[in-house]
Amino acid sequence: MPVTTSTKALCACAATLLLAMVAAVAPATAQFPAAPEDGGTKDKKGAAGASPTINGNWAGELTQVGSQTPYKFELAISAKGAEAKYPDLDCIGKLTRVGSSKTYVFFVEVITKGSADKGGRCPDGTMTVARQGDNLALGWFGSVQGTTVVAYGTLKKK
């Protein structure tokens, strides 16, 4: 194929487009740390599928979306299980760990004291936690009588 002015222009356009794409992707990839060579499936000790260390007793306040008043919250996590306490609401929940990723741990919560289904103030729901330095970030999601309820907070070790 003979190299013509239009072929040179097309090549120049393609090269410019490629450079623009690389320039646009570079800042986005700089926001995220490079994945470890093992694909992120091992922690520093080499255990496959390791998740963040969250065991311990945690306390703080949760803020429910749409409410101005946060409420006290306590979370106890051990190898045997997890329990949530809502002192201001007089509720206790049993948490079942249902999964984890590299940075998050996921629980299903069943209220064992103060259940909304039995006249109490607390519905069953789901909880996601993540280490945030020395703290624990927490997000909670549930449904009460067809209404979505979302709460969030940061907990400190007790």
C-alpha positions in Angstrom: 0.0 0.0 0.0 1.5 3.3 -1.0 2.0 5.9 1.8 -0.1 8.9 0.9 -0.8 12.2 2.7 -4.2 10.8 3.9 -2.5 7.6 5.2 0.1 9.8 7.1 -2.8 11.9 8.5 -4.7 8.8 9.6 -1.6 7.4 11.3 -1.0 10.7 13.0 -4.6 10.8 14.2 -4.4 7.2 15.5 -1.1 8.0 17.4 -2.6 11.1 18.9 -5.8 9.2 20.0 -3.6 6.4 21.6 -1.5 9.0 23.5 -4.7 10.7 24.7 -6.1 7.4 25.9 -2.9 6.6 27.8 -2.8 10.1 29.3 -6.4 9.7 30.5 -5.8 6.3 32.0 -2.6 7.1 33.9 -4.1 9.4 36.5 -6.9 6.9 37.2 -4.6 4.0 37.7 -2.4 6.1 39.9 -5.3 6.4 42.4 -5.1 2.6 43.1 -2.1 0.7 44.4 -0.6 -1.9 42.2 -1.9 -5.4 42.8 0.5 -7.8 44.4 2.1 -10.4 42.2 -0.1 -13.1 43.7 -3.2 -11.2 42.5 -4.1 -10.1 46.0 -5.1 -13.5 47.2 -2.5 -13.8 49.9 -1.7 -11.7 52.9 1.8 -11.0 54.2 1.9 -14.4 55.9 0.9 -16.1 52.6 -2.6 -17.2 53.7 -5.0 -17.4 50.8 -8.1 -15.3 50.9 -7.1 -13.4 54.1 -9.4 -10.6 55.2 -8.8 -7.7 57.5 -8.3 -8.2 61.2 -11.4 -7.0 62.9 -11.6 -9.2 66.0 -12.1 -7.3 69.2 -14.6 -5.1 71.1 -15.6 -1.9 69.2 -17.8 1.0 70.2 -19.1 4.2 68.7 -22.2 5.8 67.3 -24.2 5.0 64.2 -26.1 7.7 62.2 -29.2 6.6 60.5 -29.8 8.3 57.1 -32.6 10.8 57.5 -32.1 11.2 61.3 -30.3 13.9 63.1 -29.6 11.9 66.3 -26.9 9.2 66.3 -27.3 6.2 68.7 -24.7 4.3 70.6 -23.4 1.0 69.1 -21.2 -1.8 70.4 -19.7 -4.6 68.4 -17.9 -7.7 69.7 -16.2 -9.9 67.1 -14.3 -13.1 67.9 -13.4 -16.3 66.1 -16.6 -17.8 67.6 -19.0 -15.2 66.3 -20.2 -11.6 66.6 -22.7 -9.7 68.5 -24.1 -6.1 68.1 -25.6 -4.1 70.9 -27.7 -0.9 70.6 -27.8 0.4 74.2 -30.0 3.5 73.3 -32.5 1.2 71.5 -32.4 -1.7 74.0 -31.5 -4.2 71.2 -29.0 -7.0 70.7 -28.2 -8.7 67.4 -26.4 -11.9 66.4 -24.1 -11.5 63.4 -23.3 -14.3 61.0 -20.3 -13.7 58.8 -21.4 -14.4 55.3 -18.3 -13.4 53.3 -15.2 -11.1 53.0 -13.0 -9.5 50.4 -9.5 -8.1 50.7 -10.7 -5.1 52.7 -14.3 -5.8 53.8 -16.2 -8.3 56.0 -19.9 -8.9 55.4 -22.4 -10.0 58.1 -26.1 -10.8 58.3 -27.7 -9.6 61.5 -30.6 -11.2 63.3 -32.0 -9.2 66.2 -32.3 -11.4 69.3 -33.5 -8.7 71.7 -35.8 -5.8 70.7 -36.8 -7.1 67.3 -39.1 -4.8 65.3 -41.1 -7.9 64.4 -41.9 -8.4 68.1 -42.7 -4.8 69.0 -39.1 -3.6 69.5 -37.2 -0.9 67.6 -34.6 -2.9 65.7 -35.0 -4.7 62.4 -32.8 -7.5 61.0 -30.3 -6.4 58.4 -26.9 -6.6 56.8 -23.6 -5.1 57.9 -20.3 -4.4 56.1 -17.2 -3.5 58.1 -13.7 -2.3 57.0 -10.6 -1.4 59.0 -9.8 2.3 58.8 -6.4 2.5 60.5 -7.1 1.8 64.2 -10.8 2.3 63.6 -13.6 0.2 62.0 -15.9 1.8 59.4 -19.4 0.3 59.4 -22.3 0.4 57.0 -25.7 -1.1 57.9 -28.7 -1.8 55.6 -32.1 -3.2 56.3 -35.8 -2.8 55.5 -38.7 -2.0 57.9 -42.2 -2.4 56.6 -41.1 -1.8 53.1 -38.9 1.2 53.9 -35.2 1.1 53.3 -33.1 1.9 56.3 -29.3 2.8 56.1 -27.0 3.6 58.9 -23.2 4.2 59.1 -20.5 5.0 61.6 -16.9 4.7 62.7 -16.1 2.5 65.7 -13.0 2.6 68.0 -11.6 -0.3 69.9 -12.7 -0.6 73.5 
